[in-house]
């Protein structure tokens, strides 16, 4: 699955991400993340269609968050799979990614 198939623009500032987030698939997505911030001050990424993910998937989210801050944009992730939330908590980046559940 290519990065274009995994990251889809739904509307200005709204994207969906699907498929596997692994060391094999994430490198193409890192660069594709730049287009997230082309046309909106606030960006939402829906991860409902993400299947299996490893630490590379978590690194991708952190990379995009850093990119958002560099561009002075607001980025939020929605419907994050529990596997990624768990990795974020163990890694200590859940708060950075705003993945903490109340």
C-alpha positions as CSV (number, residue, x, y, z in Angstrom):
1,X,0.0,0.0,0.0
2,X,1.5,3.3,-1.0
3,X,1.5,6.5,1.1
4,X,-1.1,8.0,-1.1
5,X,-3.4,5.1,-0.4
6,X,-2.8,5.3,3.3
7,X,-3.2,9.0,3.8
8,X,-6.3,10.5,2.2
9,X,-7.5,14.1,2.2
10,X,-11.2,14.1,3.2
11,X,-11.7,17.9,3.3
12,X,-9.5,21.0,3.9
13,X,-7.6,20.2,7.1
14,X,-9.2,16.7,7.5
15,X,-7.4,13.5,6.6
16,X,-7.8,9.8,7.2
17,X,-4.9,7.4,7.7
18,X,-5.3,3.7,7.1
19,X,-3.4,0.4,6.7
20,X,-0.4,-0.8,8.6
21,X,2.0,1.6,10.2
22,X,5.3,-0.2,10.4
23,X,9.0,0.1,9.6
24,X,8.1,-0.9,6.0
25,X,5.3,1.6,5.4
26,X,6.1,4.6,7.5
27,X,9.1,6.1,5.6
28,X,6.8,7.1,2.7
29,X,4.3,8.7,5.0
30,X,6.9,10.9,6.8
31,X,7.3,13.0,3.6
32,X,3.6,12.8,2.8
33,X,2.9,14.5,6.1
34,X,4.0,17.8,4.7
35,X,0.8,18.1,2.7
36,X,-1.2,18.0,5.9
37,X,-0.5,21.6,6.5
38,X,-1.0,23.0,3.0
39,X,-4.4,24.6,3.4
40,X,-5.6,24.7,7.0
41,X,-4.5,26.2,10.4
42,X,-6.1,23.2,12.2
43,X,-5.6,19.7,11.0
44,X,-7.4,16.5,12.0
45,X,-6.2,13.0,11.2
46,X,-8.6,10.1,11.7
47,X,-6.8,6.8,12.4
48,X,-9.9,4.6,12.5
49,X,-8.6,2.5,9.5
50,X,-5.2,1.9,10.9
51,X,-4.5,-1.8,11.4
52,X,-1.3,-3.1,13.0
53,X,1.2,-0.6,14.2
54,X,4.6,-0.7,15.7
55,X,6.9,1.9,17.2
56,X,7.5,3.3,13.6
57,X,3.8,4.3,13.6
58,X,4.2,6.1,16.9
59,X,7.3,7.9,15.5
60,X,5.3,9.0,12.5
61,X,2.7,10.7,14.8
62,X,5.5,12.4,16.8
63,X,7.1,13.5,13.5
64,X,3.9,15.0,12.3
65,X,3.3,16.8,15.6
66,X,6.8,18.4,15.4
67,X,6.1,19.4,11.8
68,X,2.8,21.0,12.9
69,X,4.6,23.0,15.6
70,X,7.2,24.2,13.1
71,X,4.4,25.4,10.8
72,X,2.5,27.0,13.7
73,X,-0.5,24.7,13.1
74,X,-2.7,22.7,15.4
75,X,-2.8,18.9,14.8
76,X,-5.1,16.4,16.4
77,X,-5.5,12.7,16.1
78,X,-8.9,11.0,16.3
79,X,-9.9,7.3,16.7
80,X,-6.4,6.3,17.6
81,X,-6.1,2.5,17.9
82,X,-5.5,1.2,21.4
83,X,-2.2,-0.4,20.3
84,X,-0.8,3.1,19.4
85,X,-2.3,4.7,22.6
86,X,-0.5,2.0,24.6
87,X,2.8,2.5,22.9
88,X,2.5,6.3,23.4
89,X,1.8,5.8,27.1
90,X,4.7,3.4,27.6
91,X,7.0,5.8,25.6
92,X,5.9,8.8,27.5
93,X,4.5,10.7,24.5
94,X,0.8,10.3,25.0
95,X,0.5,13.8,26.5
96,X,2.6,15.3,23.7
97,X,0.2,13.8,21.2
98,X,-2.9,14.6,23.2
99,X,-3.8,10.9,23.4
100,X,-4.4,10.9,27.2
101,X,-7.9,9.7,27.9
102,X,-9.8,11.4,30.8
